[in-house]
Amino acid sequence: MKRHISTLLLILLTLVTAQSRTDADSEIVESHTFLIPKDITKDVNYGFREAKRSAADIDVIVIHSCYYAQADSFNTDGCISQFRQHNVSPHYIISRSGEIIKMVEEHNIAQHAGRSMLPGVGRTHLNDSSIGIEIVNTRTEGPNYIQYNALSRLVKDICMRNHIRYIVGHSDIAPTRKDDPWCFDWQRFANHIHQSMAYIEFPAVNQNLMAHNAN
């Protein structure tokens, strides 16, 4: 019982501390709580095709940005409705509050990458070998620190189940069509990931990852 109480107090302290920090001075931090995404896969019948991919089939994570093209840009339900309209879907979407929503099972092939090529490798049709993650942010307002922390936890969780080797942005694999993720701090994110997973590669099209979209 004492152990459970201590664990709950630790979680509450972590949440209070995180909420008290500002985006300007915050860093990506580790969280020791279990990752349990909100699962809406049963409600999503569009934007993917059923498959039986194994862990060895999945070696790429593609990071995207999206926003709702109405008054409330950060409305996650609005973003999901737009996916439905265009018959596309990521595997996961991260809301402005840091909530992780699972839309497509990882073993299924989500339609998120489109016409694509892995830079430095030349492999195309990356939907087949990737997991897509959308972050709710706009072209002028990048992800907040809560979203970076959620993304870091999600990426590490995905890597535990799959043979991930590459992490790329949508603009890296489709540079003539896409420019997201917007205002994304690749240097901070890559440095954090490399602390525990030094083998992960971040192949950018322009071979200058640390300057890519970090404006």
N, CA, C and O of each residue as an XYZ file, in Angstrom:
860
protein
N       0.826     -1.202      0.000
C       0.000      0.000      0.000
C       0.866      1.260      0.000
O       0.606      2.205     -0.745
N       1.945      1.260      0.883
C       2.824      2.420      0.930
C       3.505      2.655     -0.407
O       3.712      3.798     -0.817
N       3.857      1.550     -1.096
C       4.502      1.695     -2.398
C       3.568      2.350     -3.396
O       3.995      3.211     -4.165
N       2.269      1.951     -3.398
C       1.284      2.543     -4.308
C       1.102      4.023     -4.013
O       1.013      4.838     -4.931
N       1.046      4.371     -2.727
C       0.867      5.779     -2.361
C       2.074      6.596     -2.818
O       1.928      7.701     -3.341
N       3.266      6.037     -2.612
C       4.480      6.741     -3.036
C       4.502      6.950     -4.537
O       4.904      8.007     -5.024
N       4.062      5.922     -5.271
C       4.014      6.036     -6.732
C       3.048      7.116     -7.173
O       3.360      7.900     -8.069
N       1.869      7.165     -6.551
C       0.871      8.187     -6.892
C       1.396      9.581     -6.585
O       1.199     10.508     -7.371
N       2.069      9.735     -5.434
C       2.622     11.037     -5.080
C       3.692     11.466     -6.078
O       3.781     12.640     -6.438
N       4.506     10.503     -6.523
C       5.532     10.815     -7.505
C       4.923     11.274     -8.819
O       5.406     12.226     -9.431
N       3.857     10.596     -9.257
C       3.177     10.986    -10.498
C       2.596     12.388    -10.377
O       2.743     13.205    -11.286
N       1.927     12.673     -9.238
C       1.330     13.996     -9.031
C       2.402     15.079     -9.005
O       2.217     16.158     -9.567
N       3.533     14.786     -8.346
C       4.622     15.757     -8.301
C       5.173     16.031     -9.684
O       5.491     17.172    -10.018
N       5.290     14.974    -10.498
C       5.785     15.130    -11.872
C       4.859     16.008    -12.686
O       5.312     16.876    -13.432
N       3.544     15.781    -12.542
C       2.566     16.563    -13.297
C       2.578     18.020    -12.871
O       2.554     18.913    -13.718
N       2.617     18.273    -11.562
C       2.623     19.647    -11.064
C       3.868     20.382    -11.513
O       3.805     21.543    -11.917
N       5.018     19.690    -11.440
C       6.279     20.302    -11.859
C       6.255     20.633    -13.342
O       6.692     21.710    -13.748
N       5.744     19.709    -14.154
C       5.695     19.937    -15.606
C       4.807     21.106    -15.943
O       5.141     21.906    -16.817
N       3.657     21.225    -15.253
C       2.716     22.298    -15.553
C       3.264     23.658    -15.167
O       2.851     24.672    -15.730
N       4.191     23.697    -14.214
C       4.723     24.968    -13.736
C       5.836     25.510    -14.614
O       6.283     26.641    -14.420
N       6.287     24.722    -15.572
C       7.398     25.144    -16.409
C       6.876     25.849    -17.645
O       5.747     25.599    -18.068
N       7.675     26.721    -18.228
C       7.292     27.425    -19.446
C       7.969     26.803    -20.630
O       8.973     26.105    -20.494
N       7.408     27.061    -21.812
C       7.992     26.512    -23.030
C       9.407     27.031    -23.244
O      10.257     26.310    -23.767
N       9.664     28.260    -22.850
C      10.949     28.889    -23.154
C      12.112     28.205    -22.450
O      13.194     28.085    -23.025
N      11.906     27.750    -21.206
C      13.042     27.186    -20.479
C      12.900     25.697    -20.222
O      13.658     25.128    -19.437
N      11.939     25.062    -20.875
C      11.693     23.653    -20.607
C      12.584     22.770    -21.476
O      13.026     23.174    -22.551
N      12.832     21.576    -20.994
C      13.573     20.570    -21.740
C      12.715     19.319    -21.839
O      11.751     19.142    -21.094
N      13.087     18.463    -22.772
C      12.412     17.178    -22.848
C      12.841     16.378    -21.629
O      14.035     16.210    -21.379
N      11.880     15.891    -20.878
C      12.186     15.161    -19.653
C      11.665     13.747    -19.747
O      10.735     13.461    -20.502
N      12.271     12.864    -18.973
C      11.818     11.485    -18.913
C      10.578     11.385    -18.020
O      10.456     12.105    -17.030
N       9.681     10.502    -18.375
C       8.537     10.199    -17.525
C       8.537      8.704    -17.261
O       8.763      7.899    -18.164
N       8.279      8.344    -16.011
C       8.308      6.938    -15.635
C       6.901      6.354    -15.512
O       6.723      5.233    -15.037
N       5.907      7.129    -15.948
C       4.547      6.610    -15.935
C       4.332      5.742    -17.168
O       5.026      5.890    -18.174
N       3.371      4.841    -17.079
C       3.080      3.956    -18.197
C       2.443      4.753    -19.336
O       1.668      5.682    -19.108
N       2.786      4.370    -20.559
C       2.227      5.033    -21.727
C       0.972      4.283    -22.153
O       1.045      3.149    -22.626
N      -0.168      4.920    -21.983
C      -1.437      4.304    -22.369
C      -2.176      5.292    -23.267
O      -2.928      6.128    -22.765
N      -1.977      5.214    -24.597
C      -2.674      6.131    -25.500
C      -4.184      5.924    -25.468
O      -4.670      4.841    -25.140
N      -4.902      6.959    -25.808
C      -6.339      6.830    -26.027
C      -6.541      6.079    -27.345
O      -6.049      6.516    -28.386
N      -7.243      4.981    -27.310
C      -7.374      4.099    -28.475
C      -8.715      4.341    -29.160
O      -9.771      4.045    -28.600
N      -8.664      4.886    -30.390
C      -9.896      5.086    -31.161
C      -9.865      4.267    -32.455
O     -10.588      4.561    -33.408
N      -9.021      3.241    -32.471
C      -8.858      2.458    -33.696
C     -10.171      1.847    -34.184
O     -10.366      1.684    -35.388
N     -11.070      1.508    -33.261
C     -12.342      0.908    -33.668
C     -13.257      1.914    -34.367
O     -14.191      1.531    -35.071
N     -12.979      3.198    -34.165
C     -13.802      4.245    -34.782
C     -13.224      4.734    -36.107
O     -13.866      5.507    -36.818
N     -12.020      4.290    -36.437
C     -11.360      4.754    -37.664
C     -11.447      3.657    -38.716
O     -10.814      2.609    -38.592
N     -12.235      3.912    -39.746
C     -12.416      2.940    -40.832
C     -11.978      3.533    -42.171
O     -12.523      3.184    -43.218
N     -11.012      4.411    -42.133
C     -10.541      5.116    -43.324
C      -9.036      5.334    -43.190
O      -8.475      5.236    -42.099
N      -8.398      5.628    -44.310
C      -7.014      6.061    -44.294
C      -5.986      5.012    -43.940
O      -4.859      5.356    -43.584
N      -6.339      3.748    -44.028
C      -5.360      2.697    -43.784
C      -5.807      1.428    -44.474
O      -6.954      1.308    -44.905
N      -4.894      0.486    -44.575
C      -5.285     -0.829    -45.061
C      -4.746     -1.896    -44.103
O      -3.656     -1.764    -43.545
N      -5.511     -2.912    -43.938
C      -5.134     -3.961    -42.999
C      -3.913     -4.714    -43.510
O      -3.786     -4.999    -44.701
N      -3.035     -5.023    -42.594
C      -1.806     -5.752    -42.923
C      -1.381     -6.532    -41.692
O      -1.956     -6.388    -40.613
N      -0.382     -7.344    -41.871
C       0.159     -8.115    -40.748
C       1.666     -7.885    -40.676
O       2.465     -8.822    -40.705
N       2.024     -6.607    -40.581
C       3.442     -6.291    -40.534
C       4.062     -6.797    -39.232
O       3.447     -6.733    -38.168
N       5.268     -7.292    -39.339
C       6.010     -7.712    -38.158
C       6.912     -6.567    -37.708
O       7.022     -5.547    -38.388
N       7.552     -6.746    -36.564
C       8.470     -5.723    -36.062
C       9.591     -5.450    -37.062
O      10.047     -4.314    -37.193
N      10.031     -6.481    -37.759
C      11.121     -6.320    -38.726
C      10.689     -5.532    -39.959
O      11.538     -5.012    -40.681
N       9.395     -5.436    -40.210
C       8.892     -4.714    -41.385
C       8.855     -3.208    -41.161
O       8.730     -2.443    -42.118
N       8.962     -2.774    -39.905
C       8.747     -1.366    -39.559
C      10.050     -0.775    -39.037
O      10.481     -1.102    -37.931
N      10.678      0.094    -39.826
C      11.958      0.660    -39.395
C      12.013      2.176    -39.522
O      13.079      2.764    -39.340
N      10.889      2.824    -39.831
C      10.858      4.276    -40.008
C       9.721      4.880    -39.178
O       8.620      4.332    -39.124
N      10.000      6.000    -38.543
C       8.957      6.828    -37.937
C       8.933      8.150    -38.686
O       9.968      8.795    -38.856
N       7.746      8.551    -39.134
C       7.585      9.821    -39.850
C       6.789     10.781    -38.965
O       5.696     10.455    -38.502
N       7.350     11.964    -38.741
C       6.703     12.980    -37.912
C       6.061     14.027    -38.807
O       6.686     14.539    -39.735
N       4.800     14.338    -38.513
C       4.015     15.304    -39.275
C       3.506     16.418    -38.352
O       3.561     16.304    -37.128
N       3.018     17.480    -38.960
C       2.244     18.496    -38.251
C       0.881     18.629    -38.908
O       0.742     18.442    -40.117
N      -0.132     18.954    -38.096
C      -1.468     19.208    -38.642
C      -2.181     20.226    -37.755
O      -1.877     20.363    -36.571
N      -3.124     20.926    -38.348
C      -3.987     21.819    -37.580
C      -5.361     21.839    -38.232
O      -5.518     21.471    -39.397
N      -6.351     22.274    -37.465
C      -7.727     22.341    -37.954
C      -7.900     23.649    -38.705
O      -7.637     24.719    -38.156
N      -8.336     23.575    -39.941
C      -8.441     24.752    -40.798
C      -9.722     25.542    -40.523
O     -10.433     25.935    -41.449
N     -10.001     25.766    -39.253
C     -11.151     26.565    -38.838
C     -10.688     27.491    -37.719
O      -9.488     27.703    -37.544
N     -11.620     28.036    -36.974
C     -11.272     29.023    -35.950
C     -10.332     28.447    -34.895
O      -9.356     29.096    -34.517
N     -10.611     27.249    -34.420
C      -9.800     26.626    -33.388
C      -8.756     25.720    -34.038
O      -9.009     24.539    -34.279
N      -7.587     26.283    -34.318
C      -6.554     25.537    -35.048
C      -6.114     24.280    -34.320
O      -5.727     23.297    -34.951
N      -6.173     24.308    -32.983
C      -5.651     23.209    -32.189
C      -6.708     22.177    -31.821
O      -6.490     21.359    -30.927
N      -7.837     22.206    -32.492
C      -8.912     21.259    -32.203
C      -8.551     19.891    -32.783
O      -8.540     19.702    -33.999
N      -8.258     18.945    -31.894
C      -7.808     17.628    -32.343
C      -8.908     16.879    -33.080
O      -8.644     16.222    -34.087
N     -10.131     16.972    -32.591
C     -11.245     16.316    -33.283
C     -11.419     16.886    -34.681
O     -11.766     16.164    -35.615
N     -11.175     18.192    -34.822
C     -11.248     18.812    -36.138
C     -10.182     18.263    -37.071
O     -10.444     18.012    -38.248
N      -8.980     18.078    -36.541
C      -7.899     17.491    -37.349
C      -8.280     16.090    -37.811
O      -8.068     15.728    -38.969
N      -8.840     15.311    -36.899
C      -9.230     13.944    -37.245
C     -10.322     13.946    -38.305
O     -10.328     13.091    -39.192
N     -11.248     14.903    -38.221
C     -12.308     14.981    -39.231
C     -11.727     15.307    -40.602
O     -12.243     14.846    -41.620
N     -10.654     16.102    -40.636
C     -10.008     16.409    -41.910
C      -9.318     15.174    -42.478
O      -9.323     14.966    -43.691
N      -8.723     14.353    -41.612
C      -8.148     13.098    -42.095
C      -9.222     12.264    -42.779
O      -9.002     11.700    -43.851
N     -10.388     12.194    -42.140
C     -11.480     11.401    -42.708
C     -11.870     11.938    -44.080
O     -12.097     11.164    -45.010
N     -11.947     13.256    -44.206
C     -12.324     13.881    -45.481
C     -11.381     13.496    -46.603
O     -11.807     13.262    -47.734
N     -10.098     13.431    -46.283
C      -9.074     13.162    -47.294
C      -8.675     11.692    -47.358
O      -7.776     11.319    -48.112
N      -9.346     10.860    -46.563
C      -9.079      9.415    -46.544
C      -7.609      9.122    -46.258
O      -6.982      8.298    -46.924
N      -7.078      9.812    -45.255
C      -5.717      9.560    -44.789
C      -5.767      9.367    -43.280
O      -6.765      9.692    -42.637
N      -4.693      8.842    -42.724
C      -4.653      8.678    -41.279
C      -3.222      8.386    -40.825
O      -2.499      7.642    -41.487
N      -2.816      8.967    -39.703
C      -1.567      8.554    -39.071
C      -1.861      7.373    -38.142
O      -3.019      7.017    -37.925
N      -0.831      6.788    -37.614
C      -1.039      5.788    -36.563
C      -1.381      6.465    -35.239
O      -2.185      5.962    -34.454
N      -0.741      7.636    -35.007
C      -0.957      8.358    -33.757
C      -1.099      9.847    -34.035
O      -0.581     10.359    -35.027
N      -1.811     10.537    -33.139
C      -1.862     11.993    -33.167
C      -1.665     12.477    -31.736
O      -2.199     11.891    -30.794
N      -0.890     13.558    -31.578
C      -0.606     14.120    -30.264
C      -1.272     15.480    -30.162
O      -0.933     16.400    -30.907
N      -2.222     15.611    -29.239
C      -2.985     16.840    -29.082
C      -2.132     17.935    -28.446
O      -1.013     17.688    -27.997
N      -2.679     19.140    -28.417
C      -1.945     20.265    -27.833
C      -1.702     20.050    -26.343
O      -0.732     20.574    -25.794
N      -2.561     19.296    -25.691
C      -2.401     19.030    -24.261
C      -1.457     17.862    -24.001
O      -1.209     17.512    -22.847
N      -0.927     17.253    -25.066
C      -0.010     16.128    -24.908
C      -0.684     14.772    -24.885
O      -0.027     13.753    -24.673
N      -1.997     14.751    -25.102
C      -2.687     13.460    -25.143
C      -2.275     12.705    -26.408
O      -2.259     13.271    -27.501
N      -1.951     11.449    -26.251
C      -1.580     10.592    -27.379
C      -2.785      9.760    -27.769
O      -3.332      9.024    -26.948
N      -3.199      9.875    -29.022
C      -4.372      9.158    -29.514
C      -3.930      8.170    -30.582
O      -3.292      8.543    -31.566
N      -4.273      6.930    -30.377
C      -3.933      5.875    -31.336
C      -5.079      5.716    -32.323
O      -6.206      5.412    -31.933
N      -4.785      5.926    -33.618
C      -5.820      5.871    -34.637
C      -5.768      4.592    -35.464
O      -6.803      4.092    -35.906
N      -4.571      4.065    -35.671
C      -4.393      2.872    -36.506
C      -3.435      1.927    -35.785
O      -2.436      2.365    -35.216
N      -3.736      0.652    -35.809
C      -2.847     -0.336    -35.214
C      -1.505     -0.328    -35.943
O      -1.458     -0.159    -37.161
N      -0.436     -0.509    -35.209
C       0.896     -0.420    -35.801
C       1.141     -1.462    -36.880
O       1.906     -1.212    -37.812
N       0.518     -2.609    -36.777
C       0.758     -3.645    -37.798
C       0.020     -3.353    -39.099
O       0.289     -3.989    -40.118
N      -0.915     -2.389    -39.075
C      -1.605     -1.987    -40.299
C      -0.861     -0.853    -40.995
O      -0.054     -0.164    -40.372
N      -1.129     -0.658    -42.272
C      -0.435      0.350    -43.080
C      -1.301      1.602    -43.176
O      -2.331      1.599    -43.850
N      -0.886      2.667    -42.504
C      -1.618      3.932    -42.536
C      -1.190      4.750    -43.747
O      -0.031      4.716    -44.161
N      -2.147      5.484    -44.306
C      -1.885      6.329    -45.469
C      -1.496      7.720    -44.976
O      -2.335      8.617    -44.901
N      -0.231      7.891    -44.644
C       0.221      9.170    -44.092
C       1.397      9.763    -44.847
O       1.586     10.979    -44.818
N       2.188      8.951    -45.517
C       3.420      9.433    -46.150
C       3.220      9.859    -47.598
O       3.898     10.773    -48.068
N       2.307      9.217    -48.309
C       2.102      9.534    -49.717
C       3.311      9.158    -50.557
O       4.064      8.247    -50.212
N       3.490      9.876    -51.673
C       4.665      9.641    -52.508
C       5.904     10.044    -51.715
O       6.036     11.197    -51.304
N       6.797      9.105    -51.505
C       7.867      9.376    -50.543
C       9.112      8.560    -50.868
O       9.049      7.518    -51.520
N      10.255      9.074    -50.387
C      11.526      8.360    -50.547
C      12.389      8.636    -49.323
O      12.489      9.777    -48.871
N      13.005      7.601    -48.793
C      13.859      7.737    -47.622
C      15.204      8.309    -48.051
O      15.927      7.651    -48.797
N      15.567      9.516    -47.605
C      16.820     10.142    -48.046
C      18.031      9.341    -47.619
O      18.100      8.815    -46.509
N      18.989      9.264    -48.539
C      20.210      8.533    -48.268
C      20.097      7.039    -48.465
O      21.108      6.338    -48.517
N      18.879      6.548    -48.574
C      18.624      5.114    -48.747
C      17.985      4.840    -50.094
O      18.313      3.864    -50.768
N      17.043      5.739    -50.485
C      16.403      5.603    -51.792
C      15.159      4.748    -51.793
O      14.512      4.603    -52.830
N      14.811      4.181    -50.661
C      13.606      3.356    -50.609
C      12.364      4.235    -50.756
O      12.289      5.319    -50.176
N      11.394      3.762    -51.534
C      10.163      4.511    -51.764
C       8.981      3.786    -51.110
O       9.136      2.743    -50.475
N       7.773      4.391    -51.295
C       6.540      3.813    -50.748
C       6.680      3.560    -49.241
O       6.515      2.437    -48.765
N       6.985      4.625    -48.515
C       7.330      4.471    -47.109
C       6.142      4.158    -46.206
O       6.335      3.799    -45.045
N       4.924      4.286    -46.713
C       3.787      3.834    -45.902
C       3.984      2.389    -45.457
O       3.619      2.012    -44.344
N       4.567      1.591    -46.345
C       4.681      0.158    -46.082
C       5.607     -0.158    -44.912
O       5.433     -1.183    -44.252
N       6.585      0.700    -44.643
C       7.601      0.381    -43.637
C       7.656      1.386    -42.494
O       8.631      1.416    -41.744
N       6.627      2.203    -42.356
C       6.718      3.285    -41.375
C       5.514      3.355    -40.449
O       4.468      2.750    -40.684
N       5.715      4.120    -39.392
C       4.650      4.521    -38.473
C       4.579      6.038    -38.510
O       5.600      6.711    -38.369
N       3.377      6.584    -38.699
C       3.184      8.026    -38.805
C       2.645      8.626    -37.520
O       1.728      8.087    -36.900
N       3.237      9.765    -37.126
C       2.804     10.489    -35.934
C       2.510     11.929    -36.316
O       3.380     12.617    -36.850
N       1.300     12.392    -36.051
C       0.913     13.782    -36.286
C       0.972     14.551    -34.966
O       0.525     14.063    -33.929
N       1.529     15.757    -35.022
C       1.535     16.666    -33.880
C       0.639     17.853    -34.224
O       0.767     18.440    -35.299
N      -0.261     18.203    -33.319
C      -1.169     19.324    -33.574
C      -0.430     20.630    -33.286
O      -0.251     21.016    -32.131
N      -0.005     21.299    -34.355
C       0.600     22.629    -34.240
C       0.499     23.321    -35.584
O       0.223     22.679    -36.597
N       0.720     24.616    -35.601
C       0.543     25.384    -36.826
C       1.892     25.772    -37.429
O       2.949     25.445    -36.888
N       1.834     26.471    -38.553
C       3.057     26.907    -39.227
C       3.805     27.970    -38.436
O       4.994     28.192    -38.665
N       3.123     28.622    -37.515
C       3.760     29.682    -36.727
C       3.915     29.329    -35.259
O       4.692     29.973    -34.554
N       3.210     28.339    -34.788
C       3.302     27.910    -33.392
C       3.710     26.443    -33.353
O       2.910     25.552    -33.638
N       4.961     26.212    -32.996
C       5.485     24.861    -32.982
C       4.951     24.033    -31.835
O       4.148     24.522    -31.040
N       5.382     22.792    -31.735
C       4.964     21.945    -30.624
C       5.405     22.566    -29.297
O       6.466     23.184    -29.215
N       4.573     22.395    -28.251
C       4.980     22.852    -26.929
C       5.756     21.745    -26.212
O       5.856     20.627    -26.716
N       6.300     22.058    -25.043
C       7.177     21.087    -24.387
C       6.412     19.847    -23.964
O       6.987     18.761    -23.902
N       5.108     19.990    -23.668
C       4.299     18.822    -23.311
C       4.202     17.875    -24.503
O       4.250     16.656    -24.335
N       4.066     18.428    -25.699
C       3.997     17.602    -26.899
C       5.349     16.948    -27.199
O       5.399     15.788    -27.607
N       6.446     17.689    -26.998
C       7.762     17.078    -27.189
C       7.954     15.903    -26.238
O       8.460     14.852    -26.633
N       7.550     16.082    -24.989
C       7.687     14.990    -24.024
C       6.825     13.798    -24.416
O       7.266     12.652    -24.324
N       5.591     14.066    -24.855
C       4.707     12.983    -25.282
C       5.292     12.273    -26.501
O       5.257     11.045    -26.584
N       5.828     13.046    -27.445
C       6.428     12.458    -28.642
C       7.618     11.580    -28.273
O       7.766     10.476    -28.797
N       8.460     12.069    -27.375
C       9.624     11.293    -26.957
C       9.204      9.967    -26.333
O       9.769      8.922    -26.653
N       8.238     10.006    -25.464
C       7.760      8.787    -24.819
C       7.161      7.829    -25.846
O       7.390      6.621    -25.795
N       6.390      8.390    -26.780
C       5.755      7.555    -27.791
C       6.793      6.899    -28.698
O       6.701      5.708    -28.994
N       7.779      7.678    -29.138
C       8.818      7.132    -30.010
C       9.554      5.992    -29.314
O       9.779      4.940    -29.914
N       9.926      6.192    -28.067
C      10.641      5.146    -27.339
C       9.763      3.918    -27.147
O      10.246      2.787    -27.200
N       8.487      4.140    -26.927
C       7.554      3.026    -26.778
C       7.440      2.237    -28.082
O       7.432      1.006    -28.070
N       7.351      2.948    -29.201
C       7.281      2.298    -30.512
C       8.556      1.498    -30.783
O       8.504      0.381    -31.299
N       9.695      2.084    -30.427
C      10.972      1.421    -30.673
C      11.117      0.129    -29.875
O      11.855     -0.767    -30.283
N      10.433      0.025    -28.761
C      10.491     -1.191    -27.965
C       9.806     -2.361    -28.667
O      10.110     -3.521    -28.389
N       8.877     -2.054    -29.579
C       8.107     -3.097    -30.253
C       8.540     -3.337    -31.685
O       8.216     -4.375    -32.262
N       9.264     -2.399    -32.269
C       9.604     -2.474    -33.687
C      11.087     -2.207    -33.897
O      11.765     -1.686    -33.011
N      11.584     -2.565    -35.073
C      13.007     -2.397    -35.378
C      13.247     -1.035    -36.018
O      13.717     -0.947    -37.152
N      12.923      0.022    -35.287
C      13.059      1.368    -35.830
C      14.528      1.741    -35.987
O      15.334      1.556    -35.075
N      14.854      2.265    -37.153
C      16.216      2.733    -37.424
C      16.250      4.204    -37.805
O      17.222      4.900    -37.512
N      15.188      4.686    -38.462
C      15.175      6.049    -38.975
C      14.000      6.835    -38.393
O      12.911      6.295    -38.202
N      14.241      8.128    -38.111
C      13.172      9.064    -37.788
C      13.309     10.240    -38.742
O      14.379     10.841    -38.841
N      12.239     10.569    -39.440
C      12.268     11.627    -40.448
C      11.038     12.506    -40.318
O      10.034     12.115    -39.724
N      11.134     13.693    -40.881
C       9.973     14.557    -41.022
C       9.310     14.307    -42.367
O       9.923     13.755    -43.280
N       8.052     14.717    -42.480
C       7.337     14.534    -43.746
C       8.068     15.242    -44.881
O       8.120     14.746    -46.006
N       8.634     16.413    -44.568
C       9.336     17.168    -45.612
C      10.626     16.483    -46.050
O      11.115     16.723    -47.154
N      11.177     15.632    -45.188
C      12.395     14.915    -45.560
C      12.129     13.855    -46.629
O      12.973     13.597    -47.487
N      10.949     13.248    -46.566
C      10.649     12.149    -47.484
C       9.812     12.591    -48.679
O       9.648     11.838    -49.640
N       9.279     13.820    -48.619
C       8.499     14.354    -49.744
C       8.786     15.851    -49.880
O       7.873     16.664    -49.737
N      10.044     16.231    -50.156
C      10.446     17.636    -50.095
C       9.792     18.536    -51.131
O       9.727     19.750    -50.935
N       9.316     17.978    -52.210
C       8.668     18.815    -53.228
C       7.183     19.020    -52.944
O       6.527     19.833    -53.594
N       6.662     18.282    -51.975
C       5.225     18.379    -51.680
C       4.917     18.890    -50.281
O       3.900     19.553    -50.074
N       5.787     18.587    -49.316
C       5.453     18.840    -47.918
C       6.547     19.655    -47.228
O       7.715     19.591    -47.612
N       6.156     20.425    -46.198
C       7.137     21.206    -45.443
C       6.967     21.032    -43.926
O       7.510     21.811    -43.143
N       6.224     20.022    -43.528
C       6.063     19.766    -42.102
C       6.992     18.641    -41.642
O       7.467     17.864    -42.470
N       7.258     18.539    -40.350
C       6.613     19.232    -39.226
C       7.122     20.666    -39.094
O       8.310     20.930    -39.276
N       6.220     21.582    -38.777
C       6.535     22.997    -38.746
C       7.154     23.401    -37.412
O       6.761     22.926    -36.347
N       8.135     24.293    -37.509
C       8.776     24.877    -36.321
C       9.235     23.802    -35.347
O       9.114     23.962    -34.132
N       9.754     22.720    -35.876
C      10.142     21.581    -35.051
C      11.618     21.677    -34.686
O      12.464     21.878    -35.558
N      11.926     21.534    -33.409
C      13.303     21.638    -32.932
C      13.968     20.269    -33.045
O      13.987     19.493    -32.090
N      14.505     19.990    -34.213
C      15.109     18.686    -34.468
C      16.331     18.443    -33.587
O      16.565     17.316    -33.152
N      17.104     19.478    -33.323
C      18.314     19.294    -32.530
C      17.974     18.820    -31.125
O      18.545     17.844    -30.640
N      17.043     19.511    -30.472
C      16.675     19.120    -29.120
C      16.103     17.714    -29.099
O      16.442     16.916    -28.226
N      15.240     17.408    -30.054
C      14.597     16.104    -30.069
C      15.604     14.987    -30.362
O      15.606     13.958    -29.688
N      16.456     15.192    -31.364
C      17.440     14.170    -31.724
C      18.425     13.929    -30.585
O      18.780     12.786    -30.298
N      18.865     15.005    -29.938
C      19.793     14.844    -28.823
C      19.172     14.012    -27.708
O      19.837     13.172    -27.102
N      17.901     14.252    -27.447
C      17.234     13.508    -26.385
C      17.082     12.035    -26.748
O      17.343     11.159    -25.923
N      16.668     11.767    -27.962
C      16.502     10.381    -28.393
C      17.838      9.643    -28.341
O      17.898      8.481    -27.938
N      18.898     10.321    -28.747
C      20.212      9.676    -28.781
C      20.775      9.378    -27.391
O      21.713      8.592    -27.263
N      20.218      9.989    -26.360
C      20.673      9.686    -25.005
C      20.444      8.218    -24.656
O      21.239      7.619    -23.932
N      19.375      7.647    -25.163
C      19.070      6.251    -24.841
C      19.062      5.348    -26.065
O      19.105      4.125    -25.931
N      19.008      5.938    -27.262
C      18.970      5.141    -28.487
C      19.899      5.772    -29.518
O      19.452      6.397    -30.479
N      21.201      5.596    -29.298
C      22.198      6.232    -30.156
C      22.191      5.692    -31.577
O      22.737      6.324    -32.481
N      21.584      4.539    -31.785
C      21.574      3.907    -33.103
C      20.559      4.529    -34.061
O      20.619      4.281    -35.266
N      19.633      5.327    -33.548
C      18.606      5.925    -34.405
C      19.244      6.946    -35.343
O      20.055      7.768    -34.917
N      18.873      6.889    -36.620
C      19.376      7.838    -37.609
C      18.291      8.852    -37.953
O      17.102      8.535    -37.983
N      18.737     10.088    -38.212
C      17.846     11.178    -38.601
C      18.287     11.704    -39.969
O      18.893     12.772    -40.050
N      17.993     10.971    -41.035
C      18.487     11.373    -42.360
C      17.647     12.492    -42.984
O      16.518     12.255    -43.413
N      18.187     13.690    -43.032
C      17.493     14.810    -43.649
C      17.908     14.952    -45.104
O      19.052     14.655    -45.450
N      17.025     15.389    -45.937
C      17.297     15.534    -47.368
C      18.478     16.459    -47.611
O      19.331     16.175    -48.452
N      18.530     17.566    -46.877
C      19.610     18.536    -47.105
C      20.858     18.220    -46.301
O      21.784     19.029    -46.268
N      20.908     17.050    -45.644
C      22.065     16.614    -44.872
C      22.441     17.607    -43.778
O      23.587     17.646    -43.330
N      21.471     18.404    -43.355
C      21.741     19.378    -42.288
C      20.595     19.344    -41.315
O      19.837     20.307    -41.207
N      20.462     18.261    -40.614
C      19.347     18.020    -39.709
C      19.182     19.139    -38.707
O      18.060     19.582    -38.460
N      20.248     19.598    -38.135
C      20.123     20.496    -37.010
C      19.572     21.868    -37.389
O      19.152     22.635    -36.522
N      19.575     22.173    -38.681
C      18.989     23.435    -39.120
C      17.615     23.232    -39.728
O      16.920     24.201    -40.033
N      17.216     21.982    -39.907
C      16.000     21.657    -40.648
C      14.757     22.065    -39.859
O      14.464     21.488    -38.812
N      14.032     23.057    -40.363
C      12.768     23.498    -39.770
C      12.887     24.027    -38.358
O      11.863     24.186    -37.693
N      14.071     24.306    -37.867
C      14.219     24.821    -36.501
C      14.291     26.338    -36.562
O      15.322     26.943    -36.269
N      13.161     26.941    -36.953
C      13.131     28.388    -37.067
C      12.051     28.972    -36.174
O      11.873     30.189    -36.136
